[in-house]
Amino acid sequence: QVQLVESGGGLVQPGGSLRLSCAVSGISFSNYVMGWYRQAPGKQRELVATITSGGSINYTDSLKGRFTISRDNVKNTVYLQMNSLKPEDTAVYYCNANLWRTTITYWGQGTQVTVSS
């Protein structure tokens, strides 16, 4: 059974930081491109960042410099470090695993991030 379990969300003040984690089981982690997506209320889900097992990274341009994606191929975990958070970063953040060069994809249940004073 494939499981992607996100953690680390919560309420943070503007300018603060959070680190999201996504623990993955049930798949061969190193064969998957891992990603973080987010969905704000009333908006479509959007890409935040992806990372391959070799460490190639792609960010949504608007988030470069504030967000950092990383992965631990031993712990089967992907992380998203979010700094200088803004109210517009408020969203449900989803972990995604996509098998390299296929349409096979899995999603976590999401974790809420709320940036508010």
Phi, psi and omega in degrees: 000128181278132177225133171236114186242110180274152175206166175104355178287173179158195180261130180220150178282154175306138183090350181278183183229153172217152174237116177269146175234151176223109178269128187244137175216159176089000177224164175277094192308319186291346179271000187246139166280125181259145181213162171241135176233164176217155179222115177273158181304129178077006181238163177283155175295137181230153178290137169259303181194155172229157178214133176274171179295335178276355176098008175287132189237143175229129178243149164297130188307320185292345183255353180301137178095336178252328183249143178227123176261144176209166179216153176240107185284353174270317181274356182055048185225142174242146185235156171223110175270124183241119181243163178048050185294146181239158178305327180287354173277354178299124184184170166271128182257128184244139173269141181226141174237122181237121180294129186312123176061033173222177175261009180283121185215148179229150181235148169278179183276346179095151175226135185279131172241123179237123180250110185201148175267000000 
